[in-house]
Amino acid sequence: MLAVTCGVAVGNVYFPAAISPVLAEGLHIPPNSAALVVTATQFGYAAGIFLLVPLGDRLPHRPLIVTLLGVSGLGLIAAGLAPALPPLLAASALIGIATVVAPIIGPLAISQVAEDRRGVVSGTLLSGSIGGILLSRALGGTLGEWLGWRAPYLLAAAVALAVAVLLLRLLPDTTPPSVQRYPALLAESVRLLRTEPELRRSCFYQASIFGAFSAVWTCVALLLTGTTYRFGAEAVGLLALVNVGTMLCTPIAGRQVDRRGADRVNLVCLLVVLGSAGVLALGALGGLVGLVALVLGTLLLDIGMQSGMVANQVRIFGLNRKVLSRLNTAYMTCAYLGGSLGSWVGVRVYAWRGWAGVCGLVAVLAAAALGRHLLAVAGASARAVAVAGGASVADEGEVVDDRPVADVPEAGVVR
């Protein structure tokens, strides 16, 4: 049920991209202006992660999750009834802020399982999120084409409110691990980002790759409905539905992280995303060849991004079990800021250089993350050699003790 809830919540962030062309037509605005709805939702989501997810360490989970689902349902109703673009943008930002249920559910579930099960649990929850992404795009595009752009918003509102009522009965009572005041919770997320090198590099990986992911899925709607293919909005949803295989891959990736470690899985995922850029570039050819390239390229991109996310979250959740929501706050805020910027830059690159420019952007972002990863792996190897010789050296050259990070006391946390 938690995985289903993740899907319902996360889907609200993604279906606007599928209905962007229909929305532009319905409100009589340029396609670039309609794409701002996607960006507003994603920026709202990033803000909600930073401002609200830390409360998962401070408040009981049932009232927090139910309240957020209720507010997001009301925001979806407001968006579906919006008469013009400005109120729609405001409602979209509210939807993004309130629909941060999945980043709260992740730490809740992880806190209940043994360390050697974190990967598979993260993968299962992420499968639910992916299912929500795919179904929301498919249903959003189809409903938008048949019934207009308002229909997906109103359907999403009904589903969110129904799930809120269901969780009010199903979620167990939980005891918050922290008694910190709200300003201290926010400051703690920033402090963790400043003091934890493993958290920083995980954030960089996900911000880069999610930026590439958002650029592709924002601009593919413009490609499919443009002069190259001349499809309707439902084609975007069908393309997303083809990538249902990603749901099967994330639990597998989670098991591989549990067995082989996060770094090895990250390496494979970054290479897959880099390769997807070349495959996606063939989509500019149009016709059957172009469609096959778009299907295969988006599948590779989705698998690489989502499986890499499993590896990143297992890495950061191993840092300190007492601050899981605050760790996830820092991580997810960076990830969605990267996604929002990727969407914003992608639309402008598409207007400047077309689909080939978007694929080039994907390649640049993936190469940056891959370069950072290779440096990290090389540094870890050098430190292992130093440890074998009797020294333990930190990333910045500081001497640290040899205990695992998860066993180091929680320095700097106000009790």
matplotlib code that plots the C-alpha trace (Angstrom):
import matplotlib.pyplot as plt

x = [0.0, 2.9, 4.2, 0.8, 0.7, 4.1, 2.8, -0.4, 1.6, 4.5, 2.2, 0.9, 4.3, 4.7, 1.3, 1.4, 4.2, 2.0, -0.8, 1.3, 0.4, -3.4, -3.1, -1.4, -4.3, -7.0, -5.7, -4.6, -1.0, 2.4, 3.8, 6.8, 4.4, 2.5, 5.7, 6.1, 3.3, 5.7, 8.5, 6.3, 5.2, 8.7, 10.0, 7.1, 8.0, 11.6, 10.5, 8.1, 10.8, 13.0, 10.3, 8.0, 9.9, 12.0, 8.7, 8.9, 11.4, 9.3, 5.6, 3.6, 3.5, -0.3, -1.6, 1.3, 0.8, -3.0, -2.9, -0.5, -2.6, -5.7, -4.0, -2.6, -6.1, -7.5, -4.6, -5.4, -9.1, -7.9, -5.7, -8.5, -10.7, -8.1, -9.4, -5.9, -2.2, -1.2, -3.7, -2.8, 0.9, 0.1, -2.0, 0.7, 3.3, 0.9, 0.5, 4.2, 4.7, 2.0, 2.6, 5.9, 4.5, 6.9, 10.1, 8.4, 7.3, 10.8, 12.5, 9.4, 9.8, 13.6, 13.5, 11.5, 13.9, 17.3, 20.3, 20.7, 17.1, 17.3, 18.0, 15.1, 12.7, 13.8, 13.5, 9.9, 8.8, 10.4, 8.6, 5.4, 6.5, 7.5, 4.1, 2.5, 4.7, 3.9, 0.2, -0.2, 1.5, -0.5, -3.9, -3.1, -2.2, -5.2, -7.8, -6.3, -6.8, -10.3, -11.8, -9.5, -6.6, -8.8, -9.9, -6.5, -6.3, -9.8, -9.2, -5.9, -7.7, -10.3, -7.6, -5.5, -8.4, -9.6, -6.1, -6.0, -9.2, -7.9, -4.5, -6.4, -7.5, -4.5, -1.4, 0.0, 0.9, 4.5, 6.7, 8.9, 12.6, 13.3, 12.1, 13.9, 12.0, 11.2, 14.0, 16.5, 15.1, 15.7, 19.1, 20.0, 19.4, 21.7, 24.3, 24.2, 24.7, 27.7, 29.4, 28.6, 30.7, 28.8, 25.5, 26.9, 28.1, 24.8, 23.0, 25.2, 24.6, 20.8, 20.6, 22.5, 20.7, 17.3, 17.9, 18.6, 15.5, 13.2, 14.6, 13.8, 10.3, 9.4, 10.6, 9.5, 5.9, 7.0, 8.8, 5.9, 3.2, 5.4, 6.1, 8.4, 5.6, 2.4, 0.9, -1.6, -1.0, -2.0, 1.2, 3.3, 1.3, 1.7, 5.5, 5.6, 3.6, 6.0, 8.6, 6.7, 9.8, 11.5, 9.2, 10.7, 14.3, 14.3, 13.8, 16.5, 18.8, 18.0, 19.1, 22.3, 23.0, 22.5, 24.9, 27.5, 27.4, 26.0, 29.1, 29.1, 25.4, 25.9, 28.7, 26.5, 23.5, 25.6, 26.9, 23.4, 22.2, 25.1, 24.4, 20.7, 21.6, 23.0, 19.9, 17.5, 19.2, 18.0, 14.4, 14.9, 14.8, 11.1, 9.2, 9.5, 13.2, 12.7, 9.9, 11.9, 14.8, 12.6, 11.1, 14.5, 16.2, 13.6, 13.6, 17.4, 17.1, 14.4, 16.2, 19.5, 17.9, 15.6, 18.1, 20.8, 18.3, 18.0, 21.8, 22.0, 19.3, 20.8, 24.2, 22.7, 20.4, 23.5, 24.9, 22.7, 19.4, 18.3, 18.1, 16.7, 14.1, 16.6, 19.1, 16.3, 15.4, 18.8, 19.0, 15.6, 15.8, 18.9, 17.5, 14.4, 16.1, 18.2, 15.1, 13.4, 16.5, 16.7, 13.1, 13.7, 16.9, 15.6, 12.7, 15.1, 17.7, 14.9, 13.8, 17.5, 18.8, 15.9, 15.8, 19.5, 20.3, 18.3, 20.1, 23.4, 22.3, 21.6, 25.1, 26.8, 24.9, 25.6, 29.3, 29.6, 28.1, 30.2, 33.4, 32.6, 31.9, 35.2, 37.0, 35.2, 36.0, 39.7, 39.8, 38.3, 40.9, 43.7, 42.3, 42.0, 45.7, 46.5, 44.4, 46.3, 49.5, 48.3, 46.5, 42.9, 42.5, 39.3, 38.3, 39.6, 42.8, 41.5, 42.2, 39.0, 38.4, 38.0, 34.5, 31.7, 29.8, 26.6, 28.4, 29.9, 27.9, 25.4, 27.6, 26.0, 22.4, 20.5, 18.5]
y = [0.0, 2.3, 1.6, 2.4, 5.6, 6.6, 6.1, 8.2, 11.0, 11.1, 10.8, 14.3, 15.7, 14.0, 13.9, 17.7, 17.0, 14.6, 17.2, 20.2, 20.5, 20.1, 22.6, 25.1, 24.7, 24.9, 28.1, 29.6, 30.0, 29.1, 25.6, 27.1, 28.9, 25.7, 23.9, 26.3, 24.3, 21.4, 23.6, 25.2, 21.7, 20.5, 23.6, 23.3, 19.7, 20.6, 23.3, 20.9, 18.4, 20.9, 22.4, 19.5, 16.2, 16.9, 16.8, 13.0, 12.9, 15.2, 14.3, 11.0, 9.7, 9.0, 12.6, 14.0, 11.8, 12.1, 15.8, 16.2, 14.0, 16.0, 19.4, 18.0, 16.8, 20.3, 21.8, 19.5, 20.6, 24.2, 23.5, 21.7, 24.7, 27.4, 29.9, 31.1, 30.3, 32.4, 30.7, 27.4, 28.0, 28.9, 25.8, 23.7, 25.0, 24.1, 20.6, 20.2, 21.4, 19.2, 16.0, 15.1, 11.9, 9.5, 11.0, 10.7, 7.1, 6.0, 6.7, 5.3, 2.0, 1.9, 2.4, -0.8, -3.2, -4.7, -3.2, -6.0, -5.4, -1.6, -2.1, -4.3, -2.2, 1.0, -0.8, -1.9, 1.5, 3.0, 0.5, 1.9, 5.5, 4.4, 2.8, 6.1, 8.0, 5.7, 5.4, 9.1, 10.0, 7.4, 8.3, 12.0, 12.1, 10.0, 11.8, 15.1, 14.3, 12.9, 15.2, 18.2, 19.2, 19.7, 16.0, 14.6, 17.1, 16.3, 12.5, 12.9, 14.9, 12.2, 9.5, 11.5, 12.2, 8.5, 7.3, 9.8, 8.4, 4.8, 5.6, 7.2, 3.7, 1.7, 3.5, 2.5, 4.9, 5.9, 7.6, 10.4, 10.0, 13.7, 16.4, 19.2, 22.4, 23.1, 25.6, 23.1, 20.4, 22.6, 23.6, 20.0, 19.0, 21.8, 20.8, 17.2, 18.3, 20.3, 17.7, 14.4, 13.8, 10.7, 12.6, 15.4, 13.1, 11.1, 14.4, 15.4, 12.1, 12.3, 16.0, 15.6, 12.4, 13.6, 16.9, 14.8, 12.7, 15.8, 17.5, 14.5, 13.9, 17.6, 17.9, 14.6, 15.8, 18.8, 16.3, 13.9, 16.5, 18.7, 18.5, 15.4, 13.0, 15.0, 12.8, 13.7, 14.0, 10.4, 9.3, 10.7, 8.7, 5.5, 6.1, 6.3, 3.1, 1.2, 1.8, -0.3, -2.6, -0.1, -1.2, -4.7, -3.4, -1.4, -4.3, -6.2, -3.1, -3.0, -6.6, -5.9, -2.9, -5.2, -7.8, -5.7, -2.2, 1.1, 2.3, -0.7, -0.2, 3.6, 3.0, 0.7, 3.1, 6.2, 4.3, 3.3, 6.9, 8.1, 5.4, 6.4, 9.9, 8.4, 6.1, 9.0, 11.2, 8.8, 9.9, 13.0, 10.8, 10.3, 7.3, 3.8, 4.0, 7.2, 5.7, 2.6, 4.8, 6.9, 3.7, 2.1, 5.4, 6.4, 2.9, 3.0, 6.5, 5.5, 2.3, 4.1, 7.0, 5.0, 2.2, 4.8, 6.4, 3.1, 3.0, 6.6, 6.2, 3.0, 4.9, 7.9, 5.8, 4.0, 7.2, 7.6, 5.8, 8.6, 11.3, 9.4, 12.0, 14.9, 13.0, 12.3, 16.0, 17.1, 14.4, 14.8, 18.6, 18.5, 15.9, 17.9, 21.2, 19.4, 18.1, 21.5, 23.1, 20.3, 20.8, 24.6, 24.3, 21.5, 23.5, 26.3, 24.0, 22.4, 25.8, 26.6, 23.3, 20.9, 17.3, 16.8, 19.6, 17.9, 14.7, 16.6, 18.0, 14.5, 13.4, 16.3, 15.8, 12.0, 12.6, 15.0, 12.5, 9.7, 11.8, 12.6, 8.9, 7.8, 10.4, 9.1, 5.5, 6.3, 8.3, 5.3, 3.0, 5.3, 5.5, 1.8, 1.5, 4.2, 2.3, -0.9, 1.0, 2.2, 5.5, 6.5, 9.6, 11.5, 13.0, 16.4, 15.0, 14.9, 12.0, 10.1, 7.1, 3.8, 3.0, 2.7, 6.0, 4.5, 3.8, 7.3, 9.3, 11.9, 15.0, 18.4, 17.3, 19.4, 17.3]
z = [0.0, 0.7, -2.8, -4.3, -2.3, -3.7, -7.2, -6.6, -5.2, -7.6, -10.6, -9.9, -10.7, -14.1, -15.9, -16.7, -19.2, -21.2, -21.5, -22.2, -25.9, -25.2, -22.4, -24.7, -27.2, -24.5, -22.9, -26.3, -25.2, -26.8, -26.1, -24.3, -21.9, -21.3, -20.4, -17.5, -15.7, -15.6, -14.3, -11.6, -10.4, -10.2, -8.4, -6.0, -5.4, -4.6, -2.2, -0.5, -0.1, 1.7, 3.8, 4.6, 4.4, 7.5, 9.4, 8.9, 11.7, 13.9, 13.5, 13.5, 9.9, 9.6, 10.1, 8.2, 5.1, 5.1, 5.4, 2.6, 0.3, 1.2, 0.4, -2.9, -3.8, -3.3, -5.3, -8.2, -8.1, -8.2, -11.2, -13.0, -12.6, -13.3, -15.9, -17.2, -17.0, -13.9, -11.4, -13.0, -12.3, -8.7, -8.2, -9.9, -7.4, -4.5, -5.9, -6.1, -2.5, -1.0, -3.0, -1.2, 0.3, -1.4, 0.2, 3.6, 3.0, 2.0, 5.4, 7.2, 5.4, 5.6, 9.4, 9.8, 8.0, 8.5, 6.8, 4.2, 3.0, 2.4, -1.3, -2.1, 0.0, -1.7, -5.1, -4.3, -3.2, -6.3, -8.5, -7.1, -7.9, -11.4, -11.9, -10.9, -13.3, -16.2, -15.6, -14.9, -18.2, -20.2, -18.6, -18.6, -22.3, -23.3, -21.1, -22.1, -25.8, -25.3, -22.6, -22.5, -20.3, -17.2, -16.9, -15.8, -12.9, -11.7, -11.9, -10.0, -7.3, -6.8, -6.5, -4.1, -1.8, -1.9, -0.9, 1.9, 3.3, 3.0, 4.7, 7.6, 8.5, 7.4, 8.5, 11.9, 14.7, 14.7, 17.3, 15.8, 16.4, 16.9, 19.2, 17.4, 16.6, 12.9, 12.2, 13.6, 11.4, 8.3, 9.4, 10.0, 6.4, 5.3, 7.8, 6.6, 3.1, 4.1, 6.3, 4.5, 1.3, 0.4, 0.6, -1.6, -4.4, -4.3, -4.7, -7.6, -9.4, -9.1, -9.8, -13.1, -14.3, -13.2, -15.0, -18.2, -17.5, -17.1, -20.2, -22.3, -21.0, -21.2, -24.8, -26.1, -26.0, -28.2, -30.6, -30.9, -31.5, -33.8, -37.5, -37.3, -36.1, -35.9, -33.2, -30.5, -26.8, -26.2, -28.0, -25.1, -22.7, -24.8, -25.0, -21.3, -20.9, -23.0, -20.3, -17.8, -17.8, -15.5, -12.7, -13.0, -12.9, -9.7, -7.3, -9.2, -8.9, -5.2, -4.7, -6.6, -4.4, -1.3, -2.8, -4.7, -3.2, -4.4, -6.3, -8.8, -9.5, -10.0, -12.5, -14.7, -14.4, -15.5, -18.5, -19.5, -19.3, -21.4, -24.0, -24.0, -25.4, -28.6, -29.0, -28.3, -30.9, -33.7, -32.7, -34.8, -37.9, -37.6, -39.0, -37.6, -37.0, -35.0, -32.9, -32.1, -31.1, -28.8, -27.2, -26.6, -25.6, -23.0, -21.6, -21.1, -19.6, -17.2, -16.1, -15.6, -13.7, -11.4, -10.7, -9.9, -7.5, -5.6, -5.2, -4.1, -1.5, 0.0, 0.3, 2.1, 4.3, 5.6, 7.0, 10.1, 10.9, 13.3, 10.6, 7.6, 6.7, 6.9, 4.8, 2.3, 2.4, 1.3, -1.3, -2.9, -2.8, -4.9, -7.2, -8.0, -8.3, -10.9, -12.5, -12.6, -14.1, -16.6, -17.7, -18.0, -19.9, -22.0, -23.4, -24.4, -25.9, -27.9, -29.3, -30.1, -31.5, -31.6, -30.4, -31.2, -28.7, -26.0, -26.6, -26.4, -23.0, -21.8, -22.8, -21.1, -17.8, -17.8, -18.6, -15.7, -13.3, -14.7, -14.3, -10.7, -10.0, -11.5, -9.3, -6.2, -7.0, -7.7, -4.4, -2.5, -4.0, -2.9, 0.6, 0.8, -0.1, 2.6, 5.2, 4.3, 5.0, 8.4, 7.6, 7.0, 5.0, 4.3, 1.0, 2.0, 3.6, 7.1, 9.4, 10.4, 12.6, 10.9, 12.0, 9.5, 9.0, 10.3, 13.7, 14.1, 16.7, 15.4, 15.7, 15.9, 16.2, 18.7, 21.2]

ax = plt.figure().add_subplot(projection="3d")
ax.plot(x, y, z, "-o")
ax.set_aspect("equal")
plt.show()
